[in-house]
Amino acid sequence: MTNYIEERPWGSFENLLDESYCKVKKLIIKPNQRPSYQYHHKRSEHWVIVSGEAVVTVDGVEKIYGEGESVYVPVLSPHRIENKSETDLIFIEVQTGTYFGEDDIVRIEDDYKRI
């Protein structure tokens, strides 16, 4: 697998590992941006914050996480990560489950009208 960076309106991500049993990504959320509020049918996610401060919502509960802290997002749980600061938020995402395609995203709300 060749690593490349995919740009999104909220920042970017890079696939670090893509296997049948898991996928690992590095994500960068630009200042004052956030991906969609969404859930997945076929995967759970573990996020480790490596730089910055994250405002995370899972199942409607919002909490702030800092460098070195981690978040578990179960299958079917609505979730969102936000960067409300003036510097980049960087985190590592480990996906586990039965399918890891980008088309297993069900958007509930999206600032960029991608629903």
Summary of the structure (lengths in Angstrom):
residues: 115
radius of gyration: 13.1
end to end distance: 29.2
largest distance: 36.6
contacts: 333
relative contact order: 0.30
helix: 0%
strand: 57%
